[in-house]
Amino acid sequence: MSDNQTERIKLTSYSSKGGCGCKIGPADLSQVLRNLPPGVPNPNLLVGLDTSDDAGVYKLTDELALVQTVDFFTPIVDDPYAFGQVAAANALSDVYAMGGKPLTVLNIVAFPIHTLDKSVLADILRGAGDKVREAGATLVGGHSIDDKEPKFGLAVTGTVHPDRVRTNAGAKPGDVLILTKPIGVGILTTSIKKDQLSEAEIARVTSVMTTLNRTAAETMERFEVHGVTDVTGFGLLGHASEMAKGSGVGLRIAAKRVPFLPRVRELAEAGFVPGGTKSNYAHLEGSVTFDASIDQIGQWMLCDAVTSGGLLIAAAPGEAPALLEALIAAGVEAAAIGVAVAEHAGHIVVLDAEAV
């Protein structure tokens, strides 16, 4: 983290919402998008707006396709360097979720240049740059504006073989659902704004957010995987719902198998549930059935608005145990949390159980 800024500013105090929790909610966004005219059909557009996927994919040749995405948000942590790392890892994740490799990035900057010291912005850019280099990508430019509220992110271009594209719409009945990072980030980062976390707890949640999904993505390349999405602002169940609807399958999730960061329930019970999490929950009404024994706090936790979360992988049943073992051996915090089924297509059933 930055040596000279951490003690001097509280970066999250400059925004009303943090990280992916500041995104326009899924209900409002869907109302806007449904009013857009249909695009001109293009046979080279392999993945577009139709399935709410993580990135667009455009075929250039029979051997090469571009993966394109953009993501930016307000501060999620107080340390500027760490904020830059989190924002970069979050944006890069969309390319990994599509089975691609990041190639180039553009910085997107909104910053109160007359309110905050310029060194704060320099630290944000330095953190992002270090994470971009870790991903093996190259910074090629960017754009900045003067804004009262700091915001930062990346536009990322990657590459993938057209036959190796992973989408959120490919899950098949019988597939095992594997999650590669613990959730609860939204509740914990809301708690950071309220000074409820220790330094060790802040370091733990920051480590989760700054971890690239590169290892998970590269590990899954060796296995039969039918569907992938990354878990971000719409929460675990929000992105799982997009997978269920896009794939035409039902999902069954074992709530007790879902990994959470420490103290998530305690802090949620204390009232530190972000508005984005509650919006996610409201949007899923009619799309998710919870076991009667899962209380309101537990339901909110499963809908928590995540920033720079893990991948949700739908793996072929015969391959899933070996994939899970390989992920864990590679240092990924992976867990099998459910299955895809032919029944109740487009709907999620959450069981208060260890297995489905």
Residue, then its C-alpha position, 0 to 999 in steps of 0.5 A: m500500500s501507499d506509504n505516504q497517503t494511507e494515514r492522511i486521507k480516508l478515500t471512501s469518505y469522498s463517495s456516497k457509495g463504494g466499488c460495484g455497489c455504486k453501479i446502477g441497480p439491475a432493475d433500473l438498468s434493465q428498464v433502460l436497456r429494453n428501450l434501446p433499438p436492436g443492433v444491426p446483426n453482425p455474424n462476427l459478434l459472438v457475444g453481445l448484449d443479449t445474455s448480459d454477459d461479462a464482456g463483448v466478443y468480436k471475431l476477427t479471424d477463424e483463429l482470433a477474437l477480441v474481448q472488450t469490456v469496461d468497468f469503473f467505480t468510486p473508492i472501495v478502500d481508503d488506501p489509494y494504491a489499493f483502490g487502483q489495484v482493486a479497480a484494475a483487478n475488477a475490470l480485468s476479471d471480465v476478460y478472464a470470465m470470457g476465457g480470454k487473456p488481457l492484452t491492452v488497457l486504457n485508464i478511466v479517471a474522474f478525480p477532484i484535482h483541486t480537492l485531493d492532492k495529486s499524489v493520491l491520483a498518482d498512487i491510484l494509477r501506480g496500483a492499477g499499473d502494477k496489477v496490469r503488469e501482473a496480468g501481462a497486459t499493457l497500458v496504452g493510454g486513458h482519459s481523465i476528467d475533473d469531478k467532485e467524486p473520485k472514480f477509477g477503472l479500466a477499458v480492457t481489450g483481450t484476445v481469445h480463440p473463437d472456439r474457446v469463448r466462455t459465456n454465462a449462457g452455456a451451463k448444462p444440466g448436471d454441471v457443478l457450480i464452482l465459486t473461486k472467491p469468498i463473498g461478503v465484500g459489499i458488507l465488509t467494505t460498507s463496514i470500512k466506511k463506518d470504521q468497523l473493521s480492524e487493519a487485519e480485516i481490511a487487509r483480508v478483504t482487500s487481498v480478496m479484491t486485488t487477487l486476479n482471476r488469472t490463476a482460476a481462468e488458466t486452471m479451468e482451461r484444462f477442463e471441460v467447462h460449459g459456462v462462466t461468469d464473474v461475481t461482481g455488483f449484482g452479487l452471487l445470486g444476481h450473476a447466477s440468475e443471469m447464468a440460469k436464464g441465459s443457459g435455460v437451466g435451473l440452479r440449485i445452490a447449497a447455502k452452507r457450501v457458499p464461502f463467506l469472508p469472516r464477520v459478514r453475518e455479524l456485520a450484516e446483523a449490525g446493519f451494515v448491508p449496502g443499498g446495492t445488496k438490497s436492490n439485488y435482492a429486490h430484483l431477484e424476487g420471483s427468480v429465486t426460492f429460498d429455503a424457509s429456514i434461511d432468514q432475511i440476513g442470510q438471503w441478503m448475504l447471498c445477494d451481496a454486491v461484490t467488487s472484484g469477486g471470483l468466477l462462477i464456473a459451470a463445470a462438467p460433472g465428470e471434470a468438476p472434482a479434478l477442477l476443484e482439486a486443481l484450483i485449490a492446489a493452485g491457491v484459489e479459494a474455490a468451493a463447489i456450491g451447487v448444480a445446474v438442473a433441467e428443472h425450473a429453467g431460469h430459476i434458482v433454488v437455495l437450500d439450507a444445506e451442505a449438499v444439493 
